[in-house]
Amino acid sequence: MALDPSELAKLLKLRAVGWSQQEIADAIGTSQQVVAYHLKKLKEESLKRDPEEVFGAAILGGLAVGAGIGAAAMMLTSMLKK
């Protein structure tokens, strides 16, 4: 199951303040396995790119309302890192 940008942002925020995978799953209405999968994918991506860039893009994407805003947020984060 894919998470939308706001769910992904909420997942990261809750994990950052110490919530368990199951608590996060309950809060966003999904399974613990989905939470674990997304955390694993974020970790893998952060090993390829700058972790701050990955985190920033995920959080900024969570603020996005439109479909193209998440991509624009990722580009902005990338440009700010340069």
N, C-alpha and C positions, 0 to 999 in steps of 0.2 A: 504494500500500500504506500503510495506516494503521499508525502505531507505537503501541504501548501506552504508558501513562504512564511505566513504568520505562525503556523504551527511549528515550523522548524525554528523560528526565532524564539518562540516560547519554550521549546525543548531545550535550546541552548541556555536560556536564562535560568530555567529551573535547575538544570544540571549544574550550572555554575554556582548556585547557592546551596548545593548539596542534596537535592531531591534524588531519590532512587529512580531507577528505570521504571519500576511499576507505578510509583507515584506520578511520574511524568505521563505515563501512558493513560492513567486514570484521568488526569487533568486535561489532556487533549483529546480524549475519547478514542484511543487506539490500543493496540496490544503492546506488551513489553517487548515482544520480538521486533516490532516495527521500530520502536525507540532504539533498541540495540543495533538494528541494521543501520539506521541513520547516523548514530554515533560512530559506528565503525566506518561508514563511508566518509564522514567528516574527518575522522582521524587519518584515513588513507589519503584524502586530498591534502591535508595539512602536512603530510610527509613529502608530498610532491611540490607544494607551493608554500609560501610563507603562512604560518598558522594565523597570524593577525589578519592577513588578507582573506583567508577562508572564513574566519569568524566574522569579520566586518561585512563581507558579502552576504553571509547568511542572515545576520542581524538586519542589515539594510534591506535585504529582500523581504524580511518580515514586515517592514514598514510600507512595502509596496502594495498598491491597490490594483493597478493595472497589470496586464500580462507582460508588457515590455519593460516595466519599471525595475524589476529584479535584475534583468540583464544590464540595464543602465546603471544600476547601483553597483554591480560588479565591476563595470568599466570604470566608474568613478573611483572606486576603491583602488583599482589597479593603477590608475593615473596618479592618485595621491601618494602612492608608494614610491613613485619614480622621482 
